[in-house]
Amino acid sequence: MNNDKIRNACAAAVQALGKLKKDEFSELRSKLEFCIGSYDYDKNPVGLIEYGKKALEELKAFKSANPRKINKKIINDLEKSLSN
């Protein structure tokens, strides 16, 4: 059940990164999208956890510089799902 929460939080992060329209996030977005697809196929959350943590770091850093561009709920959901 918790793995599905990680998957959903990562999917929300992919959408948030896409809305920013920054080239620096394109590789992270594509890897997260791949990991989501892989998880949907085999239910192995290893890639989701790895890239979810990277996305969390990037989103936090971007939010500190641009407080209104990232929804705090996305960061909170990622943190909560990855901490369990």
Buried (B, 14 or more C-beta within 10 A) or exposed (E): EEBEBBBBBBBBBBEBBEEBEEEEBEEBBEBBBEBBEBBEEEEEBEBBBEBBEEBBEBBEEBBEEEEEEBBEEBBEBBBEBBEE
